[in-house]
Amino acid sequence: MRINDLIDPQAVPLGEPYGLVVRADVPVVAQLTRLDTRRGGLSTAIAPGYWA
């Protein structure tokens, strides 16, 4: 799922910090990958999956 595709109940504002909460009825592992294109080069950051 792409964070910038989420629009309900509110779109994520561009250029602003944000957080994400994942809720599920079954166990899931969530991993966040971020591609930063603000400057000329590309930068990728990955937050490892977490199982609670």
C-alpha positions, 0 to 999 in steps of 0.5 A, a space after each residue: 500500500 502506498 502512503 501517498 495513495 491514502 486519502 480517506 479520512 485525510 490525505 498525507 500532507 506533502 513535506 510534513 512528518 507523518 506516522 502510521 498505525 497498522 491494525 489487523 485481526 490476524 498477525 501481520 508484519 509491517 515494513 516501511 520503505 521510503 524513497 526520498 526524491 526531494 533533492 537531485 539524487 534518490 535516497 531510500 530508507 527502510 524500517 524493518 518489520 515489527 511483529 507485536 
